[in-house]
C-alpha cells in the first residue's frame, strides 16, 4: 500500500512539473541556507572548545578609569603574575604571554610567522597536542616549539627535533617539540610557534626593565583555576591588588578574570560592563536562517494547500470507491514527505557545492559532518515536521468532505476566507524580505560612511616595513640616502608601530592649567624626522619637525584632539610654545596636525602627541614614487634592504591594505546579510510565482468572460496583480518600524555612525514592489493573452 502511495505521489510530481520544481527548489534553497548558517553558528559557539580545560581557563583583564570613564584592557604588568603565584592558591597554572611575529630561519629557509612567547605552564593549560617532543620543551631558554605547518615549511620531511632555528637574527634556539596547529576557531590559531618567556626577556631590554613595573601594561596573562573555584569569587579577590599597593595610580585599575568561554562572543565592554560582542551576530544570523527556512516552508505550505483544492473531486471519487479517511491522510502525508525528502537531498548538494565560497566569505573552515548522527537526526526530524505541517490541510481538511457534495460541486473549500491564511503568510514572507533589504542597505551605508571619513593622512603608495632584526637599527641616514637615491622612494621615516594602530598612552602628561584630579589618556607616538612628510599629515598650526632646529629634540607635535584637551587649560590660546611635561621632561609645542585615524574609523580620534625618538622606532615608512610601476619600485627597495639586512626576507605591507582591514568585520556582515536577503527575496518570489500561476489557472473562466465583455490586457493584468501589490504594501508597512528599531539599536554601538535616511526605506519598498510585479506579471500577462474561446471551451 505504501509503495502505491509513493507511486501516486511521484506521478503527481511529474504531472505538475512547474509546481514540483518550485516546491522542491524553494524548500531546498531554504534548507541549504539554514544548514550553512547552522554550520556557521555551531563554529562560533564551539570557539576555543578545542582546549580541554575550556571551562577553567581565563585571561586577566582590567578596567581603568580615564576622565571618569571606565575602559577595558586585556594587557597587564609583569609583577601581577608574581603576586598571583605567591599569594593566591586559586590558580592551578599561570602563564605570561606576548604575541607577535618573528623571522624564523633554518638553513636557506626564512619565514615571518606569528607566534607567542609563553611560560612553561601554557602548554598543559591549553592542552597542547604534541606530535613530537616533550611538554617540558620550554624550560630551556634556548628552545622553541613549532607548529606542524611551520616545521614542514622549515625542514620539509626531515625530523625537526634538536634542529637549530634562528629568531629575528638575535638568538639561535633548538626545536624541542612539534605540536598540532591550533584550529581556525581557536583564539591561538595564529600561534605558529611558541618560544620561552625567558627568551623574550633575554632578547628585549625594555621587557626586562618592565619586570618590576606595575604601571607597564604591555603583557597578557592567562590562568587556569583550580577545581571548586569560580571566576566571580576569584575576580573579587584580585580586583584591588594594585590599588592596595603603595602609590596607587590615578587610573584606578580593577583586575578581573575574563573566562575563555566569553573571549570570542562576549568581548565588548562599556563603562565596566560586558555588553556582549559577536554573540549578537550569532543570534542575528541564527534568526535570519530560521526566517529564510520558514519562508521556504511557507511557500511549500501555500502551494500545497492551493493545489490541494483542485484535488477535491479526486478525494470524492476515492471515497466513493471505498477509501477510508485514514488512507487519504496517509496518501497526502506520503506525497508531502516525498517532496521534503527530495528537497533535503538537493539541499545537501547545494551546501556541499557552496561551502568553499561561503567559508571564504565567512573567514572560516567549515565542512558538512557527513558522519555525524546529529546531522541525519536533525534532517529526518525537520523533514518529518515540515511534511506533517504542509500536508495537514489536504490530509485533514479535504479528507473530511462528504463525497456526494463534492461530486455535485457543492463545496465550500473555495470560499473567500480560505485564502486568508495564505495572504497572511505572504505578508510575513515579504515583511522578512523587506527587513533584510533595509538591514543590508544600512550596514553598507554605515561602512561607506566610515570609509568616506577623512583619514587625516595620505595612504596612497605608502608602505611599512618592520625592523625585525638588529641589522636595520642605527642606519637611518645612510638607509634614507640609499632609498631616495633609487628614485623609487620619495620620502622615508621611521616610527614606533604602524600608523594604523595606537600603541600605548600615558596619563602622566602635565601642562599649565591642568586640573590636579584629572588624568586623561593621551596616546604617545615616537617618530623620526620626515614622518609627517612621508605620511602626508596636515599641519593646521605651527610647523613640522625639522632637522634645521636642534631644539626639536625637546619639541612635541599635538593632534587637534590633544590641543582641544590641553588648550582648554593652557594659559595661552596660541598652542605654539606651550610647554607639556612627560615623565619629568618638558616639551614645547611646535605644531598642531589634523586628527588622523589610527584605530577604528567608527570612533573619535584619540588625543595624541608626537615626539622625536630614534631609539624607540621599529617600523620603516616609505612613500613610493607615483611615476614608477609598483612592482619595479618594490624591486629597487628590496635590493637596498638586502644590502643592510641580508639575513631576513624583504616583507612589507601597504597601509591601504591595513586600513581596509578595519572594515572587514562590517563588510563580512554586509556580504552575508546581502546574500541572505537575495535568497529570501528569491524564495518569496518563487512562492508568488506559484500562487500567481495557480490564481490565473483558477480564474481561467473569469478571464475569458471578461475578455469577451471587452476587458483589455492591461485591465486583466491589473486585476490579477493588485492582490499581490496590496500584500507587499502591507508587508512594507509592517517591516519598516521593526527594521528601524533594530537597526537604530545596532548603530548605537558606533560612536561615529550614519543616520537612517528615509530613502533607504523607500528604495527597499520600491524594490520589493518592482520584484513582485515582475514575478507575477509573467503569469498575469500569459493568462490575459489567452484566447477566450479556448478558455471558455475548456471550462
N, C-alpha and C positions, 0 to 999 in steps of 0.2 A: 504494500500500500504506500509506504513512504517513498519507494522508488517511483511509483506512479505520480506522486505529488511533485517530486523533483523534475520528472519529465514534463509535466504540465507547466511548471514554473519556468523551465528552460524554453519551452515553446512560446510562452508569453513574452519572455525577454527578446527572443528572436523576432517575434511578430511586431513588437513595438521598439524598433531599434533606436530611434531618437530618444525616447523616454528612458530606455535602458542605459544608453550612453551617458545621458545627463545624470541619472541616478547614481550609476556606478562611478563615473568620473568625478562628479562633485563630492561624493562621500569619500572617495579615495584621496582627493586633494585635502579635504578636511582632516582625515585621519593622518595623512603624511605630515601636515603642519603640526598637529598635536604631538606626533611622535618626535619630530625634530625639536620642538620646544621642550618636550618631556626629557629628551636626552640632555638638552642644554641646562634645564633646571636641575636634573639629577647631578650633573657635573658640578654645578655651583654649590649644591647642598652637600656634596661629598668632598668639598675642598679641604685639603690637609688631613683627610681621614686615612691617608697613606701611612701616617705616623701612628704607631701602636699606642703611644701614650697621649693621644689626642686630647682626652678629657682632663689631663692633669698638667698640660704644658701651658705656660703663659709667658707673655712678654711684659717686662717692666716698662711702664709709661709714666708720664707726669702731666699734670695741669700746672701751668704757670700763669701769673696774672700781670698783664701789661695794661696800663690806663684803665684799671678796674674791670677788664675783660679777661676771662679765662681762655687760654689757648692750649691745645693738645700737642704733645711732642712724644715721639717714641725713641728719643735718644736721651742718654743719661751719663752721669760721670762714672769713671772707673772705681772710685772709692766705695760706691754703693755696693758693688759686688763683694768687696772685702767685709763690709758691715753686715751684709746678709749672711755670709758664711760663718762669721764669728759670733753673732749674737742671736740668730734665729734658727730654730730646729724644724721649721715648716717646709724646708726645701730638701728634696732628695738629690737634686742636681742643679748646678748654676753654671752658666757659660756667658762670658762676654763675647761680643762678636762685632766685626767690622766688615761690611760688604764692600766690594769694589772690583775693579778689573785689573788684570796684570798680564804682562807679556811672559808667556811660558816658552822656554827654548830647550830643545833637546836635539843635538846634532845640527842638521840643516833645517829642521822644522821649527818654525816660530809662529805662535798664535797668540792673539789677545783674547783672553777668556775672562768671564765674570766668575767670581768665587767669594769665599769668606775666610777670614782669619777667625778661628774659634778656639775655645779651651777644650781640653780632652772630654769633659762631661757631655759635650754637644753630641757626640756620636751615639752613645747609649740613649740619651734623652730623645733624640729624633729617630731612634730605631733604624739606624743606617743599615742597609743591606749590602754587606761587603761581599764582593765576588772573589777577592783575593786579598791577603794581608791580615792585619790584626787591628782591633779597635784601640789598641794602645799605641797606634802609629803616630799620634800627635804628641806623645810625651817628649820626643826629641825635638829640640828647637830647629834642627836642620832636616825636617821631614815634610812630606806633603802627601795628601790623598787625592787621587784623581778620579773623576767620573769615568765610566766606561767609554763614553764618546770621546773624551779628551785623551784618554790613554791610547785609544785606537788611532787618533789623529797624530799623536806624537811618536808612537812606537810601532804602529801597524800591528802585525801578527806576533811580534816579539813579546816576551814576558816583561812587563814594565817594572816589576818589583826590584828594588835596590838600584834602579837606574837613576842617573842624576838629571835633574831639571833645574834650569836657571830661571829665577823670578826677577823680572824687571832689570836684569843685568846687575842686580845687587847681591843676590845670595844664591848659592848652589845648594839644593836640597835633594834628599833621597826619597824616592817613591816607596812608601811603606804600606800602601793599600790602594785597591781599586774598588769603587762602590757603584752600585746600580744608579743610573741617572734618576733624579727625582722626577716624578710625573709632572705633566703640564699643570695640573690642578693642585700644586703644592706651592706654598709661599717661597720655598727654596728651589724652585725649578731652575733658577739661573745660577745655582751654586755648583759650578762645574769643576771646581777644585776646593779643597779645604786645607788650609795651612795653619800651623800652630800660632796661637795668640802671642806666645813668647817671641816668635819670629817677627811678628808685626811690631812689637815694642823694640826689638833689636835693630830694625831697619828704618824706624821712624822716630826721630828725636822728639818731635812735637808730642807724640803719643807717650813716650817715656816721661816727658815733663808734665803730662796730664795725670800721671798715676796717683797723685795725691791732691788733685784739684777738684773740689766739689762743685765748682761752677763751670767746668768744661764739659758741657753736654754734647758729646760727639759720638757716643758709642751705644750699641744695642746690648740688651741684657735679657737672656732667656732663662727660665727656671722650670723645673718640674716639681710639683708639690708632692709631699708625702701623702700616703693613704690617710683618709679621715679628715683632711684639712679642706677648707673651702676658699675660693677666690675672695669672697666678700670679707671673711674674717681676717685673712692674711693682709688684704689691702688696707683694712682698718688699722692693723698693727704697724704697717710700714709708712702710712700716709705722711706723717710729720717728722720723718727721720732727719731731713735736712734742717727743718725749722727748729729742731731741738738742739742743734749743734751751735757752737759759737759763731757769731757774726752771720746770722741768717740773712739770705739775700732779699732784696726788695721785691723780687718777682714771685716770692712765696710758693715754692714748688710743693706739689702734693703728689706723692708717688702712689701708684696703684697697679694692680695686675690686670692685664687685658688677655683673657683666655684665648687659646688657639682657635676654639670653636667660633670666635667672633672676629678673628683677624680679617677675614675676607669679606664677609657680608655685613658686618657691623663696625666699620672703620671710621665713621664720621662722628665728630664730637663738636658740640657748640655750647659755649658757656658752661663747660664742665659736665655736660650731659651727652650720653651716647644717643645720637639722633638717627641711627641706622646706617645706611650706605647702599651697597649693591643689592641688599635684600629687597629694596623697593622695586628693582628691575626683575628680580625673581618672581615677586608677586605680580608685577605688571605683565610680564610675558607669559606667566602661567595663566593669568586671566585671559590674555589675548588668545592663547592657544585653546583654552576652553571655549571661548566665544566663537572662534573660527570653526572648531569642530561642531559646536552647536548650530552654527549657520548651515553647515553641510547636512546635519541631521534634520534641520527644519526643511531644507529642500526635499530631502528624502521623504519625510512625512507628508509634506504638502502635495508632492506629485503622486505619492502612493494613495492618499485619500482622494485626490482629484480623479485619478484614473479608476479608482475602485467604484466610483459612481456609474461608470459605463459598464460595470460587470454585474449590475443588479439583476438583469434578466438571466445572466448565467447562473447566479445564485438561485433564482426562482426555478429554473429548469432542473438544476441539480437536486433541489429539494423535492420537486415533483417525482423525479425518478428514484428517490429513496435516500438521498444523502441526509445524514443527521447533522445537527449543528456542530458537534464536536469535530466531525470530518472536515467541514468547511473551515473551521477555525484553524485546524492543523494545516490545511492546504495553504491558507493565506500566510500563516507563520512560516511555512517552509519556503514559499516564494520570497518572503522578505529576508529570511536568513540567507538564502542563496545570493541575493544581491549584496547583502552586507559582507558575506564571506568573500565574494569576488572583489569587492572594494578593498577589503583588508589586504588581500594578496597584492592587488595593484599598488596599494599604499606602501607596502614593504619594498616593492620595486622602486617606487618614486623616492623613498627615503634613501635607499642604498645608492641610487644614482646621484642624488643631490647632496649627500653628506660631505664629500670633499669640498664643494663650493661653500656650503653652509659653515663648515668647520673653519674655513679660511676667513670668512666674514666675521664669525663669532670669536676668532682667535683661540680656538680650542682644538683638542684631538678627540673627536667623537667617533663612535662606532656602534653599530647595532649589536646588541648582545644576543646573537643568534642562538646560543646555547644556554641562555638564561630562562629558567622556568617562569620567572616573573613576566617576561615579555609575552609568552604564549598564554599565560593565565589572564593577563590584562586584556590581551587581544580577544580571547574567547569570551571573557565577561562583557567586553564592550560590544562585540558582535551580537551576543545574545540579547543584551539590554536594548541596543538600538533596533534590532529586528523585532523584538516584542513591542516596543513603543510604536514603531512605524506601522506595524501590522495590526495594532489594536483596533483602529477604526474599521477597516474592512472585515477583520476577523470577528469582532464582537457586534458591530452595528449592522452590517449588511446580512450577516448570518441570522439575524433575528427577524428579518422580513417574512411576512406571510406570502407564500408563492402566488396565491390567487391574485392578490392586489398588485404584485409586481408585474405579473404577466398581462394583467388588464391595463397596465400603465398608470394605475393609481398608486403613485409612490411619492412619498414626501421627502425623499432624500435630496431633491434638488431645490429646496426652499432657500429663500434669501439668507436665512440665519446659518445655513450650513457653510457659507463662505467666510463667516466672521472669524473663526479660528485661523483660517489661512491668511486672512488680511492682517490679523494681529501678529502672526509670525513673520510676515513680510515686513511689517513696520519695524519689528525688533531687529530683523536682519539688516535693514538699511540704517537704523539708528546706530548699530555697532559699526557698520562700514563707514558711515559719515564721521563718527567719532575718531576712528583710526586715521582717516584722511586729515582731519583737523589736527590731530596729535602729530602726525608726520610733518605737516607744514610748519607747525610752531617749533618743533625741535630743529628743523632745518633753518628756520628764521633765527633761532637763538644762536646756532652755530655761525651763521653768516654775520650776525650782529657782532659777535666776538671777533670774527676774522677781519671785519671792517674796522675794528678799533685800531687807532694808530699805535704801532709798536714802540715808537719813540727812537728807533734806530733803523738802519738800512740792512736788511738781511740778504740782499742781492749779492751773489758772488762772495759771500762771507763764509769762511770755513774755520774750523777749530781743530787743532792737533794736540793731543795730550802729551805732556812731557813725562813719559812713563819711566824713563831711565835717567841716571845721573849725568849721562853724556850731554844732554841738552842744556843743562844748567850752567850759568856763568859765561855764556857766549852770546849775550843779547846783541851787542853792537856788530860783531862780525857776521852773525847769523842774519841780522837785518840787512846788512850791506850785501851779502851774497844773494838773498832772496829778491831784494829790489833790483839787483844787477841782472837778474834773469829777464826782466821785462814782463814776467808773468804775474808779478805781485806789485800792487801799487801802494799798499800800507801793511805794516806788521806791528803787532804789540803782543804783550803777554798779560795774563790775568790769573787770578785765583778762581778756578772753576769756569764753567760755561757761562756765557752771557744769558742763557735761557733759564738759569736756576739761581736762587738766592742761597748762599752757603753759610749763613750764620750771622747773628746780630749781637748787639750789646745794649745793655741798659745803663752803662757807665758813662755815656756821653754827657758832658756838662756844658752849660753855657749861661751867660748872664741873663737873669730873669727867670730861670727855670725854677718851678715850684719844688721845694725840697722833698715833698711827699709824692712826686710823680716820677715814674721810671718807665718812660715809653721805650719800645724796642725799635732800634734803628739798624738796618742791615748794612754791614761793613763790606766794602769791596776793595781788594788790593790789586792794583794795576800798575802798568809801566807807562812811560811817555808814549804818545801816539795812540793810546787806546781809543780816545774819543774820535780821532781821525779814521781809525780802522773801522769802527762800528758805525760811524756817522751819527753820533748823538748830536742833539740840537742844543747849543748854548743859548740860554734865554737871557742871562745877565752875566756880565763879567767876561772871563776868558777860560780857556782850557789850560791844562798843564803844558809847560813849555821848558825845554832844556835851556832856554835863554835866561831863565830865572832860577838861580841856585837855591833861592828860598822856598821853592816849591816842594822841597823835601819835608817841609812842615806846613804844607798847604792842604786844603780839602775842597773838594767839589761836592755840592749837595744836589739832590734832585728836587723838583718842585714840592713834592710831598714833605720832604725833610725841612725845607725852608718854611713851609706853612706851619710846621710844628715848632720850629726853633724861632722863626721870625715873630711869632706872637708874644714871645717873652723876651726877645732881644731888645736892647736899649735903642738900637738904630733900625729903621725900617729898610735901610740900604744894606743888603747882605754882604757886600764886598768889605772885607776886613774884619767882619765879626769873628770872634775867637770861640772855638769849641775845644773842649779838652777830652781826650780819650786815653784812659789808663795813665793819667797824670801828665800826658804830653799835650801841649797846646798846639792847635792848628788854626790857621787863619783862612777864612773862606775867600776863594778867588773867583768862584763862578757858580752859577745855577744852571743845571741842564733840565730839559723837559723829562717828565716821567717816562720811563720805558719799561715794558713788561718783561719781568724775569721769571715769574712763577705763572700762576694760572691767569689766562686772559679774561676770566669770568669774575675777577675780584679786583678791588682797588690796588694800585701800586703801593708797595711798602715804602715808608721813608727810608732813604738810602744815602750813604756818603761814600766818597771815593778818595783814597789816598795812594800815594806812590809807595811801592814796596817791592823791590826786585827779588827779594828772598822768599816771599810767600806765594809766588806765582807758580802755576803748574799747567797752564794751557797757552799755546801759541795761537794767536788770532791773525788770520790773513785775509786781505781783500784782494781777490784775483782781478787781473786786468780784464776789462769787458771786451776788448777787441780781439782777444785770443780765444780759440775753442777751449772749452773747459778741460777736455782730456789732455790737450797739449800743454796747457798751463800746469795741470797737476803733475805731468811727467817731469817738467822742469823743477817744480817744487820738490818732488820726491828725490831727485838727484842731489839737491842741496842737503836734504835731511839725511840721506845715506852717507854723505860726507861727514856729518857731525855725529851720526848715530847709526853706524853700520850694523850693530848687533840687534837692532829692533826693526820690525816691519813698519813700513810707512802707512799709517792709518789716520783717517781724517773723518770729520762729519760736516755736512752742510748745515749751517744754522737754520736755513729754511726748513730742512727735514726735521730738525729737533723741535722747532717751533710748531710744526704741523702735528707732532705727537701730542701736543696739549689738547687737541680736539678729537683724539682717537676714540675716547670713550663715548662722547656725544655723537660722533659720526657713526659709530657702530650701532648705537641705539636707533639713530635715524634710518640707517640702512635696513635694519631688522624690522623696524616699525613700518617702513615703506613697503617692504616685501610682504609683510603680513596684511597690510591694508589692501595691496593689489590682489592678493589671494582672496581676501574677504569679499571684495567687490566682484571678483571673478565668480566665486561660489554663489553670491547673491544673484548675479546676472544669469547664471545657469538656471537657478530656480525660477526667475522671472521669465526666462525664455520658455521653459517648460510649461509654466502656468499660462503664459500668453498663447502658446500653441494649443493648450487644452481649451482655453476660453474661446479661441477662434473656431476650434472644431465643434465645441458645444453650441455655438451660436451660428452655425452654418446656415440654417434655415432663416433665422432672423436677418442675417446679412443679405441673403438672396432676396427676401421680401423688400428690404429697404432699397436695394439697388433697383428692383423693378419699379418701386414708387418714386425713384429719381434721386436717391442719395448718391453723392459724389464719393470718389475715393478718399478725398480729404475729410469729408464728413465721417465716413466709416473709420478712417484712421484715428480721428479724434475720439470717436465713440469707444473704440477698443483700447485706447491708450490712457484715457482720462482717469480710469480707476487706479492704474499704477502710479500715475503722476501724483494723485491725491495721497496715496500711501507714502510716497517718497517725501512729499512736503511735510506730512505728519511726522515721519521719522526724523527729518531735519529739525523740526521744532522741538522734538524730544531730546535729540542728541546735543544741540547747541549749548544749553545751560550745563548739562552734565560734563561735556568736554571742557567748557570754560572753567568750571570749578576745579577739576582735577589738574588741568594744565597750569592754571594760575598757581595752585599749590606747588606744583613741580618747579615752576620758575622761581619760587621764593628761595630755593636753595642757592641761587646765584645772586651775588651782590651786584654784579654787572649783568643786566638782563634786558631783553627786549620787551616791548609792550605787545599785548594781544590785540591785534587790529581787527576791525570789523570785516575787512576784505577777506581775511582768511576763512571766515565762516561763509561769506558769500561765494567764494571760489569753490569751497568744499560742497556747498549745497548745489550750486550750478553744475559742478562736475558730476555729482551723483545723479542729477536730473537728466543731464545730457546722456550719460551712460545708460540710464533707464530707458530713455526714448529710443536710443539706438538698438537696445536689446529687444524691446517689444515691437518696434516698428517693422522688423522683418516679417514677423507673423501677422501683424495687423495689416500691412500693405498686401501681403500674399493673400490673406482672406478677402480683403476688399477688392482685389483684382479678379477673383474667381468668377467664372461665368455663372450668373444666377440661375440659368436654365439647368445647368448641371447640378448645382447645389440643391435646388428645389426638387429635381427629379430623384436625386439620391435620398432625399428626406421622404 
